[in-house]
Amino acid sequence: MIIEILANIGMAMQMFLRGMPEEERINKNIEKLQSLEWFQQVYKEHKGAIEEDPDVRYLIGWTKVEKVLRSEYRSKKLRGKILGIIDNQ
């Protein structure tokens, strides 16, 4: 529980310092991520969270999608982060 609180505080501080990515960038990254099978499944199941949750949108917006598409490790890591944010709500 303490770890979750600290993680939420950390995410809020990072969002404050870095700022939210532009909507255009978020939407482009979502389109690019649609080429991944796991993302299609997550998007289908959690479309509302991906389109509305500021934490999920922040993560997707600042992700370097090209690196994720080239690396299975980074892809799994991003999947875990997205699902972690969704599950904590």
Distance bins in CASP14 RR format, pairs under 12 A and 6 or more apart:
PFRMAT RR
TARGET T0000
AUTHOR 0000-0000-0000
RMODE 2
METHOD distances of the structure
MODEL  1
1 7 0 0 0 0 0 1 0 0 0 0 0
1 8 0 0 0 0 0 1 0 0 0 0 0
1 88 0 0 0 0 0 1 0 0 0 0 0
2 8 0 0 0 0 0 1 0 0 0 0 0
2 9 0 0 0 0 0 1 0 0 0 0 0
3 9 0 0 0 0 0 1 0 0 0 0 0
3 10 0 0 0 0 0 1 0 0 0 0 0
3 88 0 0 0 0 0 1 0 0 0 0 0
4 10 0 0 0 0 0 1 0 0 0 0 0
4 11 0 0 0 0 0 1 0 0 0 0 0
4 84 0 0 0 0 0 1 0 0 0 0 0
4 85 0 0 0 0 0 1 0 0 0 0 0
4 87 0 0 0 0 0 1 0 0 0 0 0
4 88 1 0 0 1 0 0 0 0 0 0 0
4 89 0 0 0 0 0 1 0 0 0 0 0
5 11 0 0 0 0 0 1 0 0 0 0 0
5 12 0 0 0 0 0 1 0 0 0 0 0
5 88 0 0 0 0 0 1 0 0 0 0 0
6 12 0 0 0 0 0 1 0 0 0 0 0
6 13 0 0 0 0 0 1 0 0 0 0 0
7 13 0 0 0 0 0 1 0 0 0 0 0
7 14 0 0 0 0 0 1 0 0 0 0 0
7 55 0 0 0 0 0 1 0 0 0 0 0
7 81 0 0 0 0 0 1 0 0 0 0 0
7 84 0 0 0 0 1 0 0 0 0 0 0
7 85 0 0 0 0 1 0 0 0 0 0 0
7 88 0 0 0 0 1 0 0 0 0 0 0
8 14 0 0 0 0 0 1 0 0 0 0 0
8 15 0 0 0 0 0 1 0 0 0 0 0
8 55 0 0 0 0 1 0 0 0 0 0 0
8 84 0 0 0 0 0 1 0 0 0 0 0
8 85 0 0 0 0 1 0 0 0 0 0 0
8 88 1 0 0 1 0 0 0 0 0 0 0
8 89 0 0 0 0 0 1 0 0 0 0 0
9 15 0 0 0 0 0 1 0 0 0 0 0
9 16 0 0 0 0 0 1 0 0 0 0 0
10 16 0 0 0 0 1 0 0 0 0 0 0
10 17 0 0 0 0 1 0 0 0 0 0 0
10 18 0 0 0 0 0 1 0 0 0 0 0
10 55 0 0 0 0 0 1 0 0 0 0 0
10 58 0 0 0 0 0 1 0 0 0 0 0
11 17 0 0 0 0 0 1 0 0 0 0 0
11 18 0 0 0 0 0 1 0 0 0 0 0
11 19 0 0 0 0 0 1 0 0 0 0 0
11 53 0 0 0 0 0 1 0 0 0 0 0
11 54 0 0 0 0 1 0 0 0 0 0 0
11 55 1 0 0 1 0 0 0 0 0 0 0
11 56 0 0 0 0 0 1 0 0 0 0 0
11 58 1 0 0 1 0 0 0 0 0 0 0
11 59 0 0 0 0 1 0 0 0 0 0 0
11 62 0 0 0 0 0 1 0 0 0 0 0
11 81 0 0 0 0 0 1 0 0 0 0 0
11 84 0 0 0 0 0 1 0 0 0 0 0
11 85 0 0 0 0 1 0 0 0 0 0 0
11 88 0 0 0 0 0 1 0 0 0 0 0
12 18 0 0 0 0 0 1 0 0 0 0 0
12 19 0 0 0 0 0 1 0 0 0 0 0
12 20 0 0 0 0 0 1 0 0 0 0 0
12 54 0 0 0 0 1 0 0 0 0 0 0
12 55 0 0 0 0 1 0 0 0 0 0 0
12 58 0 0 0 0 0 1 0 0 0 0 0
13 19 0 0 0 0 0 1 0 0 0 0 0
14 20 0 0 0 0 0 1 0 0 0 0 0
14 55 0 0 0 0 0 1 0 0 0 0 0
14 58 0 0 0 0 1 0 0 0 0 0 0
14 59 0 0 0 0 0 1 0 0 0 0 0
14 62 0 0 0 0 1 0 0 0 0 0 0
15 21 0 0 0 0 0 1 0 0 0 0 0
15 54 1 0 0 1 0 0 0 0 0 0 0
15 55 1 0 0 1 0 0 0 0 0 0 0
15 56 0 0 0 0 0 1 0 0 0 0 0
15 57 0 0 0 0 0 1 0 0 0 0 0
15 58 1 0 1 0 0 0 0 0 0 0 0
15 59 0 0 0 0 1 0 0 0 0 0 0
15 61 0 0 0 0 0 1 0 0 0 0 0
15 62 0 0 0 0 1 0 0 0 0 0 0
16 54 0 0 0 0 0 1 0 0 0 0 0
16 58 0 0 0 0 0 1 0 0 0 0 0
17 58 0 0 0 0 0 1 0 0 0 0 0
17 62 0 0 0 0 0 1 0 0 0 0 0
18 58 0 0 0 0 1 0 0 0 0 0 0
18 59 0 0 0 0 0 1 0 0 0 0 0
18 61 0 0 0 0 0 1 0 0 0 0 0
18 62 1 0 0 1 0 0 0 0 0 0 0
19 25 0 0 0 0 0 1 0 0 0 0 0
19 54 0 0 0 0 0 1 0 0 0 0 0
19 57 0 0 0 0 0 1 0 0 0 0 0
19 58 0 0 0 0 1 0 0 0 0 0 0
19 61 0 0 0 0 0 1 0 0 0 0 0
19 62 0 0 0 0 1 0 0 0 0 0 0
20 26 0 0 0 0 1 0 0 0 0 0 0
20 54 1 0 0 1 0 0 0 0 0 0 0
20 55 0 0 0 0 0 1 0 0 0 0 0
20 56 0 0 0 0 0 1 0 0 0 0 0
20 57 1 0 0 1 0 0 0 0 0 0 0
20 58 1 0 0 1 0 0 0 0 0 0 0
20 59 0 0 0 0 0 1 0 0 0 0 0
20 60 0 0 0 0 0 1 0 0 0 0 0
20 61 0 0 0 0 1 0 0 0 0 0 0
20 62 0 0 0 0 1 0 0 0 0 0 0
21 27 0 0 0 0 0 1 0 0 0 0 0
21 28 0 0 0 0 1 0 0 0 0 0 0
21 29 0 0 0 0 1 0 0 0 0 0 0
21 30 0 0 0 0 0 1 0 0 0 0 0
21 54 0 0 0 0 0 1 0 0 0 0 0
21 56 0 0 0 0 0 1 0 0 0 0 0
21 57 1 0 0 1 0 0 0 0 0 0 0
21 58 1 0 0 1 0 0 0 0 0 0 0
21 59 0 0 0 0 1 0 0 0 0 0 0
21 60 0 0 0 0 1 0 0 0 0 0 0
21 61 1 0 1 0 0 0 0 0 0 0 0
21 62 1 0 1 0 0 0 0 0 0 0 0
21 63 0 0 0 0 1 0 0 0 0 0 0
21 64 0 0 0 0 0 1 0 0 0 0 0
21 65 0 0 0 0 0 1 0 0 0 0 0
22 28 0 0 0 0 1 0 0 0 0 0 0
22 29 0 0 0 0 0 1 0 0 0 0 0
22 57 0 0 0 0 0 1 0 0 0 0 0
22 58 0 0 0 0 0 1 0 0 0 0 0
22 61 0 0 0 0 1 0 0 0 0 0 0
22 62 0 0 0 0 0 1 0 0 0 0 0
23 29 0 0 0 0 0 1 0 0 0 0 0
23 30 0 0 0 0 0 1 0 0 0 0 0
23 51 0 0 0 0 0 1 0 0 0 0 0
23 54 0 0 0 0 0 1 0 0 0 0 0
23 57 0 0 0 0 1 0 0 0 0 0 0
23 58 0 0 0 0 0 1 0 0 0 0 0
23 60 0 0 0 0 0 1 0 0 0 0 0
23 61 0 0 0 0 1 0 0 0 0 0 0
24 30 0 0 0 0 0 1 0 0 0 0 0
24 31 0 0 0 0 0 1 0 0 0 0 0
24 61 0 0 0 0 1 0 0 0 0 0 0
25 31 0 0 0 0 0 1 0 0 0 0 0
25 32 0 0 0 0 0 1 0 0 0 0 0
25 57 0 0 0 0 0 1 0 0 0 0 0
25 58 0 0 0 0 0 1 0 0 0 0 0
25 60 0 0 0 0 1 0 0 0 0 0 0
25 61 1 0 1 0 0 0 0 0 0 0 0
25 62 0 0 0 0 1 0 0 0 0 0 0
25 63 0 0 0 0 1 0 0 0 0 0 0
25 64 0 0 0 0 0 1 0 0 0 0 0
25 65 0 0 0 0 1 0 0 0 0 0 0
26 32 0 0 0 0 0 1 0 0 0 0 0
26 33 0 0 0 0 0 1 0 0 0 0 0
26 50 0 0 0 0 1 0 0 0 0 0 0
26 51 0 0 0 0 1 0 0 0 0 0 0
26 52 0 0 0 0 0 1 0 0 0 0 0
26 53 0 0 0 0 0 1 0 0 0 0 0
26 54 0 0 0 0 0 1 0 0 0 0 0
26 56 0 0 0 0 1 0 0 0 0 0 0
26 57 1 0 1 0 0 0 0 0 0 0 0
26 58 0 0 0 0 1 0 0 0 0 0 0
26 59 0 0 0 0 1 0 0 0 0 0 0
26 60 1 0 1 0 0 0 0 0 0 0 0
26 61 1 0 1 0 0 0 0 0 0 0 0
26 62 0 0 0 0 1 0 0 0 0 0 0
26 63 0 0 0 0 1 0 0 0 0 0 0
26 65 0 0 0 0 0 1 0 0 0 0 0
27 33 0 0 0 0 0 1 0 0 0 0 0
27 34 0 0 0 0 0 1 0 0 0 0 0
27 50 0 0 0 0 0 1 0 0 0 0 0
27 51 0 0 0 0 1 0 0 0 0 0 0
27 57 0 0 0 0 1 0 0 0 0 0 0
27 60 0 0 0 0 1 0 0 0 0 0 0
27 61 0 0 0 0 1 0 0 0 0 0 0
27 65 0 0 0 0 0 1 0 0 0 0 0
28 34 0 0 0 0 0 1 0 0 0 0 0
28 60 0 0 0 0 1 0 0 0 0 0 0
28 61 0 0 0 0 1 0 0 0 0 0 0
28 63 0 0 0 0 0 1 0 0 0 0 0
28 65 0 0 0 0 1 0 0 0 0 0 0
28 66 0 0 0 0 0 1 0 0 0 0 0
29 35 0 0 0 0 0 1 0 0 0 0 0
29 36 0 0 0 0 0 1 0 0 0 0 0
29 39 0 0 0 0 0 1 0 0 0 0 0
29 43 0 0 0 0 0 1 0 0 0 0 0
29 50 0 0 0 0 0 1 0 0 0 0 0
29 56 0 0 0 0 0 1 0 0 0 0 0
29 57 0 0 0 0 1 0 0 0 0 0 0
29 58 0 0 0 0 0 1 0 0 0 0 0
29 59 0 0 0 0 1 0 0 0 0 0 0
29 60 1 0 1 0 0 0 0 0 0 0 0
29 61 1 0 1 0 0 0 0 0 0 0 0
29 62 0 0 0 0 1 0 0 0 0 0 0
29 63 1 0 0 1 0 0 0 0 0 0 0
29 64 0 0 0 0 1 0 0 0 0 0 0
29 65 1 0 1 0 0 0 0 0 0 0 0
29 66 0 0 0 0 1 0 0 0 0 0 0
29 67 0 0 0 0 0 1 0 0 0 0 0
29 68 0 0 0 0 1 0 0 0 0 0 0
29 69 0 0 0 0 0 1 0 0 0 0 0
29 78 0 0 0 0 0 1 0 0 0 0 0
29 82 0 0 0 0 0 1 0 0 0 0 0
30 36 0 0 0 0 0 1 0 0 0 0 0
30 39 0 0 0 0 1 0 0 0 0 0 0
30 40 0 0 0 0 0 1 0 0 0 0 0
30 42 0 0 0 0 0 1 0 0 0 0 0
30 43 1 0 0 1 0 0 0 0 0 0 0
30 47 0 0 0 0 0 1 0 0 0 0 0
30 48 0 0 0 0 0 1 0 0 0 0 0
30 50 1 0 0 1 0 0 0 0 0 0 0
30 51 0 0 0 0 1 0 0 0 0 0 0
30 56 0 0 0 0 0 1 0 0 0 0 0
30 57 0 0 0 0 1 0 0 0 0 0 0
30 59 0 0 0 0 0 1 0 0 0 0 0
30 60 1 0 0 1 0 0 0 0 0 0 0
30 61 0 0 0 0 1 0 0 0 0 0 0
30 63 0 0 0 0 0 1 0 0 0 0 0
30 65 0 0 0 0 1 0 0 0 0 0 0
30 82 0 0 0 0 0 1 0 0 0 0 0
31 39 0 0 0 0 0 1 0 0 0 0 0
31 40 0 0 0 0 0 1 0 0 0 0 0
31 43 0 0 0 0 0 1 0 0 0 0 0
31 60 0 0 0 0 0 1 0 0 0 0 0
31 61 0 0 0 0 0 1 0 0 0 0 0
31 65 0 0 0 0 1 0 0 0 0 0 0
31 69 0 0 0 0 0 1 0 0 0 0 0
32 39 0 0 0 0 1 0 0 0 0 0 0
32 60 0 0 0 0 1 0 0 0 0 0 0
32 61 0 0 0 0 0 1 0 0 0 0 0
32 63 0 0 0 0 1 0 0 0 0 0 0
32 64 0 0 0 0 0 1 0 0 0 0 0
32 65 1 0 1 0 0 0 0 0 0 0 0
32 66 1 0 0 1 0 0 0 0 0 0 0
32 67 0 0 0 0 0 1 0 0 0 0 0
32 68 0 0 0 0 1 0 0 0 0 0 0
32 69 1 0 0 1 0 0 0 0 0 0 0
32 70 0 0 0 0 0 1 0 0 0 0 0
32 75 0 0 0 0 0 1 0 0 0 0 0
32 78 0 0 0 0 0 1 0 0 0 0 0
33 39 1 0 1 0 0 0 0 0 0 0 0
33 40 0 0 0 0 1 0 0 0 0 0 0
33 41 0 0 0 0 0 1 0 0 0 0 0
33 42 0 0 0 0 1 0 0 0 0 0 0
33 43 1 0 0 1 0 0 0 0 0 0 0
33 50 0 0 0 0 1 0 0 0 0 0 0
33 56 0 0 0 0 0 1 0 0 0 0 0
33 59 0 0 0 0 0 1 0 0 0 0 0
33 60 1 0 0 1 0 0 0 0 0 0 0
33 61 0 0 0 0 0 1 0 0 0 0 0
33 63 0 0 0 0 1 0 0 0 0 0 0
33 64 0 0 0 0 0 1 0 0 0 0 0
33 65 1 0 0 1 0 0 0 0 0 0 0
33 66 0 0 0 0 0 1 0 0 0 0 0
33 68 1 0 0 1 0 0 0 0 0 0 0
33 69 0 0 0 0 1 0 0 0 0 0 0
33 74 0 0 0 0 0 1 0 0 0 0 0
33 75 0 0 0 0 1 0 0 0 0 0 0
33 78 0 0 0 0 1 0 0 0 0 0 0
33 79 0 0 0 0 1 0 0 0 0 0 0
33 82 0 0 0 0 1 0 0 0 0 0 0
34 40 1 0 0 1 0 0 0 0 0 0 0
34 41 0 0 0 0 0 1 0 0 0 0 0
34 42 0 0 0 0 0 1 0 0 0 0 0
34 43 1 0 0 1 0 0 0 0 0 0 0
34 44 0 0 0 0 0 1 0 0 0 0 0
34 47 0 0 0 0 0 1 0 0 0 0 0
34 50 0 0 0 0 0 1 0 0 0 0 0
34 60 0 0 0 0 0 1 0 0 0 0 0
34 65 0 0 0 0 0 1 0 0 0 0 0
34 69 0 0 0 0 0 1 0 0 0 0 0
35 43 0 0 0 0 0 1 0 0 0 0 0
35 65 0 0 0 0 1 0 0 0 0 0 0
35 66 0 0 0 0 0 1 0 0 0 0 0
35 68 0 0 0 0 0 1 0 0 0 0 0
35 69 1 0 0 1 0 0 0 0 0 0 0
35 70 0 0 0 0 0 1 0 0 0 0 0
35 75 0 0 0 0 0 1 0 0 0 0 0
36 42 0 0 0 0 1 0 0 0 0 0 0
36 43 0 0 0 0 1 0 0 0 0 0 0
36 63 0 0 0 0 0 1 0 0 0 0 0
36 65 0 0 0 0 1 0 0 0 0 0 0
36 68 1 0 0 1 0 0 0 0 0 0 0
36 69 1 0 0 1 0 0 0 0 0 0 0
36 70 0 0 0 0 0 1 0 0 0 0 0
36 71 0 0 0 0 0 1 0 0 0 0 0
36 72 0 0 0 0 0 1 0 0 0 0 0
36 74 0 0 0 0 0 1 0 0 0 0 0
36 75 1 0 0 1 0 0 0 0 0 0 0
36 76 0 0 0 0 0 1 0 0 0 0 0
36 78 0 0 0 0 1 0 0 0 0 0 0
36 79 0 0 0 0 1 0 0 0 0 0 0
36 82 0 0 0 0 0 1 0 0 0 0 0
37 43 0 0 0 0 0 1 0 0 0 0 0
37 44 0 0 0 0 0 1 0 0 0 0 0
37 72 0 0 0 0 0 1 0 0 0 0 0
37 75 0 0 0 0 0 1 0 0 0 0 0
37 79 0 0 0 0 0 1 0 0 0 0 0
38 44 0 0 0 0 0 1 0 0 0 0 0
38 45 0 0 0 0 0 1 0 0 0 0 0
38 46 0 0 0 0 0 1 0 0 0 0 0
38 68 0 0 0 0 0 1 0 0 0 0 0
38 72 0 0 0 0 0 1 0 0 0 0 0
38 75 1 0 0 1 0 0 0 0 0 0 0
38 76 0 0 0 0 1 0 0 0 0 0 0
38 77 0 0 0 0 0 1 0 0 0 0 0
38 78 0 0 0 0 1 0 0 0 0 0 0
38 79 1 0 1 0 0 0 0 0 0 0 0
38 80 0 0 0 0 1 0 0 0 0 0 0
38 82 0 0 0 0 1 0 0 0 0 0 0
38 83 0 0 0 0 1 0 0 0 0 0 0
39 45 0 0 0 0 0 1 0 0 0 0 0
39 46 0 0 0 0 0 1 0 0 0 0 0
39 47 0 0 0 0 0 1 0 0 0 0 0
39 50 0 0 0 0 1 0 0 0 0 0 0
39 56 0 0 0 0 0 1 0 0 0 0 0
39 60 0 0 0 0 1 0 0 0 0 0 0
39 63 0 0 0 0 0 1 0 0 0 0 0
39 65 0 0 0 0 0 1 0 0 0 0 0
39 68 0 0 0 0 1 0 0 0 0 0 0
39 69 0 0 0 0 0 1 0 0 0 0 0
39 75 0 0 0 0 1 0 0 0 0 0 0
39 76 0 0 0 0 0 1 0 0 0 0 0
39 78 0 0 0 0 1 0 0 0 0 0 0
39 79 1 0 0 1 0 0 0 0 0 0 0
39 80 0 0 0 0 0 1 0 0 0 0 0
39 82 0 0 0 0 1 0 0 0 0 0 0
39 83 0 0 0 0 0 1 0 0 0 0 0
40 46 0 0 0 0 0 1 0 0 0 0 0
40 47 0 0 0 0 0 1 0 0 0 0 0
40 50 0 0 0 0 0 1 0 0 0 0 0
40 79 0 0 0 0 0 1 0 0 0 0 0
41 47 0 0 0 0 0 1 0 0 0 0 0
41 50 0 0 0 0 0 1 0 0 0 0 0
41 79 0 0 0 0 1 0 0 0 0 0 0
41 82 0 0 0 0 0 1 0 0 0 0 0
41 83 0 0 0 0 0 1 0 0 0 0 0
42 48 0 0 0 0 0 1 0 0 0 0 0
42 49 0 0 0 0 1 0 0 0 0 0 0
42 50 1 0 0 1 0 0 0 0 0 0 0
42 56 0 0 0 0 1 0 0 0 0 0 0
42 60 0 0 0 0 0 1 0 0 0 0 0
42 75 0 0 0 0 0 1 0 0 0 0 0
42 78 0 0 0 0 0 1 0 0 0 0 0
42 79 1 0 0 1 0 0 0 0 0 0 0
42 80 0 0 0 0 1 0 0 0 0 0 0
42 81 0 0 0 0 0 1 0 0 0 0 0
42 82 1 0 0 1 0 0 0 0 0 0 0
42 83 1 0 0 1 0 0 0 0 0 0 0
42 84 0 0 0 0 0 1 0 0 0 0 0
42 85 0 0 0 0 0 1 0 0 0 0 0
42 86 0 0 0 0 1 0 0 0 0 0 0
42 87 0 0 0 0 0 1 0 0 0 0 0
43 49 0 0 0 0 1 0 0 0 0 0 0
43 50 1 0 1 0 0 0 0 0 0 0 0
43 51 0 0 0 0 1 0 0 0 0 0 0
43 56 0 0 0 0 0 1 0 0 0 0 0
43 60 0 0 0 0 0 1 0 0 0 0 0
43 79 0 0 0 0 0 1 0 0 0 0 0
43 82 0 0 0 0 1 0 0 0 0 0 0
43 83 0 0 0 0 0 1 0 0 0 0 0
43 86 0 0 0 0 0 1 0 0 0 0 0
44 50 0 0 0 0 1 0 0 0 0 0 0
45 82 0 0 0 0 0 1 0 0 0 0 0
45 83 0 0 0 0 1 0 0 0 0 0 0
45 86 0 0 0 0 1 0 0 0 0 0 0
45 87 0 0 0 0 0 1 0 0 0 0 0
46 52 0 0 0 0 0 1 0 0 0 0 0
46 53 0 0 0 0 1 0 0 0 0 0 0
46 56 0 0 0 0 1 0 0 0 0 0 0
46 60 0 0 0 0 0 1 0 0 0 0 0
46 79 0 0 0 0 0 1 0 0 0 0 0
46 82 0 0 0 0 1 0 0 0 0 0 0
46 83 0 0 0 0 1 0 0 0 0 0 0
46 84 0 0 0 0 0 1 0 0 0 0 0
46 85 0 0 0 0 1 0 0 0 0 0 0
46 86 1 0 1 0 0 0 0 0 0 0 0
46 87 0 0 0 0 1 0 0 0 0 0 0
46 89 0 0 0 0 1 0 0 0 0 0 0
47 53 0 0 0 0 0 1 0 0 0 0 0
47 56 0 0 0 0 0 1 0 0 0 0 0
47 86 0 0 0 0 0 1 0 0 0 0 0
48 56 0 0 0 0 1 0 0 0 0 0 0
48 57 0 0 0 0 0 1 0 0 0 0 0
48 86 0 0 0 0 1 0 0 0 0 0 0
48 89 0 0 0 0 0 1 0 0 0 0 0
49 55 0 0 0 0 1 0 0 0 0 0 0
49 56 1 0 1 0 0 0 0 0 0 0 0
49 57 0 0 0 0 1 0 0 0 0 0 0
49 59 0 0 0 0 0 1 0 0 0 0 0
49 60 0 0 0 0 0 1 0 0 0 0 0
49 82 0 0 0 0 1 0 0 0 0 0 0
49 83 0 0 0 0 1 0 0 0 0 0 0
49 84 0 0 0 0 0 1 0 0 0 0 0
49 85 1 0 0 1 0 0 0 0 0 0 0
49 86 1 0 1 0 0 0 0 0 0 0 0
49 87 0 0 0 0 1 0 0 0 0 0 0
49 88 0 0 0 0 0 1 0 0 0 0 0
49 89 1 0 0 1 0 0 0 0 0 0 0
50 56 1 0 1 0 0 0 0 0 0 0 0
50 57 1 0 0 1 0 0 0 0 0 0 0
50 58 0 0 0 0 0 1 0 0 0 0 0
50 59 0 0 0 0 1 0 0 0 0 0 0
50 60 1 0 0 1 0 0 0 0 0 0 0
50 61 0 0 0 0 0 1 0 0 0 0 0
50 82 1 0 0 1 0 0 0 0 0 0 0
50 83 0 0 0 0 0 1 0 0 0 0 0
50 85 0 0 0 0 1 0 0 0 0 0 0
50 86 0 0 0 0 1 0 0 0 0 0 0
51 57 1 0 0 1 0 0 0 0 0 0 0
51 60 0 0 0 0 0 1 0 0 0 0 0
52 86 0 0 0 0 0 1 0 0 0 0 0
52 89 0 0 0 0 0 1 0 0 0 0 0
53 59 0 0 0 0 1 0 0 0 0 0 0
53 60 0 0 0 0 1 0 0 0 0 0 0
53 82 0 0 0 0 1 0 0 0 0 0 0
53 84 0 0 0 0 0 1 0 0 0 0 0
53 85 1 0 0 1 0 0 0 0 0 0 0
53 86 1 0 0 1 0 0 0 0 0 0 0
53 87 0 0 0 0 0 1 0 0 0 0 0
53 88 0 0 0 0 0 1 0 0 0 0 0
53 89 1 0 0 1 0 0 0 0 0 0 0
54 60 0 0 0 0 0 1 0 0 0 0 0
54 61 0 0 0 0 0 1 0 0 0 0 0
54 85 0 0 0 0 1 0 0 0 0 0 0
54 89 0 0 0 0 0 1 0 0 0 0 0
55 61 0 0 0 0 0 1 0 0 0 0 0
55 62 0 0 0 0 0 1 0 0 0 0 0
55 81 0 0 0 0 1 0 0 0 0 0 0
55 82 0 0 0 0 1 0 0 0 0 0 0
55 84 0 0 0 0 1 0 0 0 0 0 0
55 85 1 0 1 0 0 0 0 0 0 0 0
55 86 0 0 0 0 1 0 0 0 0 0 0
55 87 0 0 0 0 0 1 0 0 0 0 0
55 88 0 0 0 0 1 0 0 0 0 0 0
55 89 0 0 0 0 1 0 0 0 0 0 0
56 62 0 0 0 0 0 1 0 0 0 0 0
56 63 0 0 0 0 0 1 0 0 0 0 0
56 78 0 0 0 0 0 1 0 0 0 0 0
56 80 0 0 0 0 0 1 0 0 0 0 0
56 81 0 0 0 0 1 0 0 0 0 0 0
56 82 1 0 0 1 0 0 0 0 0 0 0
56 83 0 0 0 0 1 0 0 0 0 0 0
56 84 0 0 0 0 1 0 0 0 0 0 0
56 85 1 0 1 0 0 0 0 0 0 0 0
56 86 1 0 0 1 0 0 0 0 0 0 0
56 87 0 0 0 0 0 1 0 0 0 0 0
56 88 0 0 0 0 0 1 0 0 0 0 0
56 89 0 0 0 0 1 0 0 0 0 0 0
57 63 0 0 0 0 0 1 0 0 0 0 0
57 82 0 0 0 0 0 1 0 0 0 0 0
57 85 0 0 0 0 1 0 0 0 0 0 0
57 86 0 0 0 0 0 1 0 0 0 0 0
58 81 0 0 0 0 0 1 0 0 0 0 0
58 82 0 0 0 0 0 1 0 0 0 0 0
58 85 0 0 0 0 1 0 0 0 0 0 0
59 65 0 0 0 0 0 1 0 0 0 0 0
59 68 0 0 0 0 0 1 0 0 0 0 0
59 77 0 0 0 0 0 1 0 0 0 0 0
59 78 1 0 0 1 0 0 0 0 0 0 0
59 79 0 0 0 0 0 1 0 0 0 0 0
59 80 0 0 0 0 0 1 0 0 0 0 0
59 81 1 0 1 0 0 0 0 0 0 0 0
59 82 1 0 0 1 0 0 0 0 0 0 0
59 83 0 0 0 0 0 1 0 0 0 0 0
59 84 0 0 0 0 1 0 0 0 0 0 0
59 85 1 0 0 1 0 0 0 0 0 0 0
59 86 0 0 0 0 0 1 0 0 0 0 0
60 68 0 0 0 0 0 1 0 0 0 0 0
60 78 0 0 0 0 1 0 0 0 0 0 0
60 79 0 0 0 0 0 1 0 0 0 0 0
60 81 0 0 0 0 1 0 0 0 0 0 0
60 82 1 0 0 1 0 0 0 0 0 0 0
60 85 0 0 0 0 0 1 0 0 0 0 0
60 86 0 0 0 0 0 1 0 0 0 0 0
61 68 0 0 0 0 0 1 0 0 0 0 0
61 78 0 0 0 0 0 1 0 0 0 0 0
61 82 0 0 0 0 0 1 0 0 0 0 0
62 68 0 0 0 0 0 1 0 0 0 0 0
62 78 0 0 0 0 0 1 0 0 0 0 0
62 81 0 0 0 0 0 1 0 0 0 0 0
63 69 0 0 0 0 0 1 0 0 0 0 0
63 71 0 0 0 0 0 1 0 0 0 0 0
63 74 0 0 0 0 1 0 0 0 0 0 0
63 75 0 0 0 0 0 1 0 0 0 0 0
63 77 0 0 0 0 0 1 0 0 0 0 0
63 78 1 0 0 1 0 0 0 0 0 0 0
63 79 0 0 0 0 0 1 0 0 0 0 0
63 81 0 0 0 0 1 0 0 0 0 0 0
63 82 0 0 0 0 1 0 0 0 0 0 0
64 70 0 0 0 0 1 0 0 0 0 0 0
64 71 0 0 0 0 0 1 0 0 0 0 0
64 74 0 0 0 0 1 0 0 0 0 0 0
64 75 0 0 0 0 0 1 0 0 0 0 0
64 77 0 0 0 0 0 1 0 0 0 0 0
64 78 0 0 0 0 1 0 0 0 0 0 0
65 71 0 0 0 0 0 1 0 0 0 0 0
65 74 0 0 0 0 1 0 0 0 0 0 0
65 75 0 0 0 0 0 1 0 0 0 0 0
65 78 0 0 0 0 1 0 0 0 0 0 0
66 74 0 0 0 0 0 1 0 0 0 0 0
66 75 0 0 0 0 0 1 0 0 0 0 0
67 73 0 0 0 0 0 1 0 0 0 0 0
67 74 1 0 1 0 0 0 0 0 0 0 0
67 75 0 0 0 0 1 0 0 0 0 0 0
67 77 0 0 0 0 0 1 0 0 0 0 0
67 78 0 0 0 0 1 0 0 0 0 0 0
68 74 1 0 1 0 0 0 0 0 0 0 0
68 75 1 0 1 0 0 0 0 0 0 0 0
68 76 0 0 0 0 1 0 0 0 0 0 0
68 77 0 0 0 0 1 0 0 0 0 0 0
68 78 1 0 1 0 0 0 0 0 0 0 0
68 79 0 0 0 0 1 0 0 0 0 0 0
68 80 0 0 0 0 0 1 0 0 0 0 0
68 81 0 0 0 0 0 1 0 0 0 0 0
68 82 0 0 0 0 0 1 0 0 0 0 0
69 75 1 0 0 1 0 0 0 0 0 0 0
69 78 0 0 0 0 0 1 0 0 0 0 0
71 77 0 0 0 0 1 0 0 0 0 0 0
71 78 0 0 0 0 1 0 0 0 0 0 0
72 78 0 0 0 0 0 1 0 0 0 0 0
72 79 0 0 0 0 0 1 0 0 0 0 0
73 79 0 0 0 0 0 1 0 0 0 0 0
73 80 0 0 0 0 0 1 0 0 0 0 0
74 80 0 0 0 0 0 1 0 0 0 0 0
74 81 0 0 0 0 0 1 0 0 0 0 0
75 81 0 0 0 0 0 1 0 0 0 0 0
75 82 0 0 0 0 0 1 0 0 0 0 0
76 82 0 0 0 0 0 1 0 0 0 0 0
76 83 0 0 0 0 0 1 0 0 0 0 0
77 83 0 0 0 0 0 1 0 0 0 0 0
77 84 0 0 0 0 0 1 0 0 0 0 0
78 84 0 0 0 0 0 1 0 0 0 0 0
78 85 0 0 0 0 0 1 0 0 0 0 0
79 85 0 0 0 0 0 1 0 0 0 0 0
79 86 0 0 0 0 0 1 0 0 0 0 0
80 86 0 0 0 0 1 0 0 0 0 0 0
80 87 0 0 0 0 1 0 0 0 0 0 0
80 88 0 0 0 0 0 1 0 0 0 0 0
81 87 0 0 0 0 0 1 0 0 0 0 0
81 88 0 0 0 0 0 1 0 0 0 0 0
82 88 0 0 0 0 0 1 0 0 0 0 0
82 89 0 0 0 0 0 1 0 0 0 0 0
83 89 0 0 0 0 0 1 0 0 0 0 0
END
